[in-house]
Amino acid sequence: MPLSKPVSRNLKHTREIRCLGYEREDGLWDIEGHITDVKSYSFGSPDQVGINAGEPMHDMWVRLTLDDDLVVREAEASTDASPFTMCPDITGGVAALKGERVGNGWRKTVHGKIGRVLGCTHIVHLLVGPMATTVFQTVVPIVNRRRTKKGAAAKPNFLDSCHAYATDSPVVKRMWPDYYTGTD
């Protein structure tokens, strides 16, 4: 069901986030995130001449390279547009995520290594939200399928990650009965 019809309005800001998941020829995975913020009006910046309407005030990229176990092998970021000239200086800090695993505790790890004054809120947002989800959407189904074919099926790591995947839900009862915990 779509949203209700809005009151007459004027667009002022657009944030676009795009995440892509790639399987690499070397057996690793690349997850790329891109975020842009654009205003419908021109405005001044204390650190620049100004930002024109339609021109990105934020244009940032992040790439995580992971293995099948969701361990970060490489991490990099780039800031192509920002309201302050110093913003790109912090992108190299993303490399601190190398060796970390995307999974339980990922948000805390990212915030601890590159959060607040150690990094950029927009890059952190990409990493802990849409990119983390893209990791799971890209890697987990393919890796689970491969492991099942090899006879190494394990409890799906996404169980209990949302309402539908709750171990006592009818979805889990139907699709993964061995892990169903509900009562009938």
C-alpha positions as CSV (number, residue, x, y, z in Angstrom):
1,M,0.0,0.0,0.0
2,P,1.5,3.4,-1.0
3,L,1.9,6.3,1.4
4,S,-1.1,8.7,1.6
5,K,-1.2,11.7,-0.7
6,P,1.0,14.5,0.7
7,V,0.1,18.1,1.2
8,S,1.5,20.4,-1.5
9,R,5.3,20.7,-0.9
10,N,8.7,21.8,-2.4
11,L,11.6,19.4,-2.5
12,K,14.6,20.8,-0.5
13,H,17.0,17.9,0.0
14,T,17.7,14.5,-1.6
15,R,19.8,11.8,-0.1
16,E,20.6,8.9,-2.3
17,I,22.3,5.8,-1.1
18,R,23.3,3.0,-3.5
19,C,24.9,-0.2,-2.5
20,L,26.2,-2.9,-4.8
21,G,27.5,-6.4,-4.1
22,Y,30.1,-8.1,-6.3
23,E,31.5,-11.6,-6.4
24,R,35.2,-11.3,-7.4
25,E,37.2,-13.6,-9.6
26,D,39.6,-14.3,-6.8
27,G,36.8,-15.7,-4.5
28,L,36.4,-12.6,-2.4
29,W,33.5,-10.1,-2.3
30,D,33.3,-6.4,-2.9
31,I,30.5,-4.4,-1.3
32,E,30.4,-0.8,-2.4
33,G,28.3,2.0,-0.9
34,H,27.8,5.5,-2.3
35,I,26.0,8.3,-0.6
36,T,25.1,11.7,-2.0
37,D,23.2,14.7,-0.5
38,V,21.9,17.4,-2.8
39,K,20.0,20.6,-2.0
40,S,17.5,22.2,-4.3
41,Y,19.0,25.6,-3.5
42,S,22.4,27.2,-3.4
43,F,24.0,27.9,-0.1
44,G,27.3,29.1,1.4
45,S,29.7,27.0,3.2
46,P,32.1,28.4,5.9
47,D,34.9,26.5,4.2
48,Q,34.1,27.0,0.5
49,V,32.9,29.6,-1.9
50,G,29.5,27.9,-1.9
51,I,27.6,24.9,-3.1
52,N,25.2,25.4,-6.0
53,A,21.7,24.0,-6.2
54,G,21.8,20.4,-7.6
55,E,25.5,20.0,-6.7
56,P,26.3,17.4,-4.2
57,M,27.3,18.6,-0.7
58,H,28.2,15.1,0.2
59,D,29.5,12.6,-2.4
60,M,31.2,9.6,-0.6
61,W,32.1,6.1,-1.5
62,V,33.1,3.1,0.6
63,R,34.3,-0.3,-0.5
64,L,34.6,-3.4,1.7
65,T,36.4,-6.5,0.4
66,L,35.3,-9.6,2.4
67,D,35.8,-13.3,2.5
68,D,33.1,-16.0,2.7
69,D,33.1,-15.7,6.5
70,L,32.4,-11.9,6.2
71,V,35.8,-10.9,7.5
72,V,37.0,-7.6,6.0
73,R,40.1,-8.1,4.0
74,E,40.3,-4.5,2.7
75,A,38.4,-1.3,3.4
76,E,38.6,2.0,1.7
77,A,36.7,5.2,1.4
78,S,36.7,8.3,-0.8
79,T,35.1,11.7,-0.3
80,D,34.5,13.5,-3.6
81,A,32.4,16.3,-2.2
82,S,31.9,17.7,1.3
83,P,31.0,21.0,2.9
84,F,34.5,21.3,4.5
85,T,37.8,20.8,2.8
86,M,39.1,18.7,5.7
87,C,36.5,16.0,5.4
88,P,38.4,13.8,2.9
89,D,41.4,13.7,5.4
90,I,39.6,11.1,7.5
91,T,38.8,8.5,4.8
92,G,42.0,6.5,5.3
93,G,40.8,5.6,8.8
94,V,38.3,3.1,7.2
95,A,41.2,0.8,6.8
96,A,41.1,0.1,10.5
97,L,38.1,-2.2,9.8
98,K,40.5,-4.7,8.2
99,G,40.3,-8.0,10.0
100,E,36.9,-7.3,11.6
101,R,33.8,-9.5,10.8
102,V,30.5,-8.1,9.6
103,G,28.0,-9.6,12.0
104,N,27.1,-9.4,15.7
105,G,28.9,-6.4,17.1
106,W,29.6,-4.8,13.7
107,R,27.9,-1.5,14.6
108,K,29.9,-1.2,17.9
109,T,33.1,-2.1,16.1
110,V,32.6,0.5,13.4
111,H,31.7,3.2,16.0
112,G,34.7,2.3,18.1
113,K,37.2,2.4,15.3
114,I,36.0,5.2,13.0
115,G,33.0,6.8,14.8
116,R,32.6,10.3,16.1
117,V,35.8,12.4,15.8
118,L,37.7,9.5,14.3
119,G,35.6,9.5,11.2
120,C,32.7,10.8,9.2
121,T,29.1,10.3,10.2
122,H,28.0,9.7,6.6
123,I,30.6,7.0,6.0
124,V,29.8,5.3,9.3
125,H,26.1,5.4,8.4
126,L,26.8,3.7,5.1
127,L,28.8,1.0,6.9
128,V,26.5,0.1,9.8
129,G,23.3,0.3,7.8
130,P,22.9,-0.2,4.1
131,M,26.3,-1.7,3.4
132,A,26.0,-4.2,6.3
133,T,22.6,-5.3,4.9
134,T,24.1,-5.5,1.4
135,V,26.9,-7.8,2.7
136,F,24.3,-10.2,4.0
137,Q,22.1,-10.0,0.9
138,T,25.0,-10.5,-1.4
139,V,27.3,-13.1,0.3
140,V,25.2,-15.2,2.6
141,P,22.7,-16.8,0.2
142,I,25.5,-17.9,-2.2
143,V,27.9,-19.1,0.5
144,N,25.1,-21.0,2.3
145,R,24.1,-22.7,-1.0
146,R,27.7,-23.7,-1.7
147,R,28.1,-25.1,1.9
148,T,24.8,-26.9,1.7
149,K,25.9,-28.6,-1.6
150,K,29.1,-29.7,0.2
151,G,27.1,-31.1,3.1
152,A,28.2,-28.5,5.6
153,A,24.8,-26.9,6.2
154,A,24.8,-24.9,9.4
155,K,22.2,-22.9,11.2
156,P,21.5,-19.8,9.0
157,N,23.1,-16.8,10.7
158,F,20.2,-14.5,9.8
159,L,17.8,-16.3,12.1
160,D,16.4,-14.0,14.8
161,S,17.5,-11.0,12.7
162,C,13.9,-9.8,12.1
163,H,10.3,-10.6,12.7
164,A,9.9,-13.0,9.8
165,Y,13.2,-14.8,10.7
166,A,12.4,-15.2,14.4
167,T,13.0,-18.8,15.3
168,D,9.4,-19.2,16.5
169,S,7.9,-17.7,13.3
170,P,5.9,-19.7,10.7
171,V,8.5,-18.8,8.1
172,V,11.3,-20.5,10.0
173,K,8.9,-23.5,10.8
174,R,8.3,-23.9,7.1
175,M,11.8,-23.2,5.7
176,W,14.2,-24.3,8.5
177,P,12.2,-26.7,10.7
178,D,15.3,-28.0,12.4
179,Y,15.8,-24.5,13.9
180,Y,12.1,-23.8,14.8
181,T,11.6,-23.0,18.5
182,G,7.9,-22.2,18.6
183,T,5.2,-24.2,20.1
184,D,2.4,-25.7,18.1
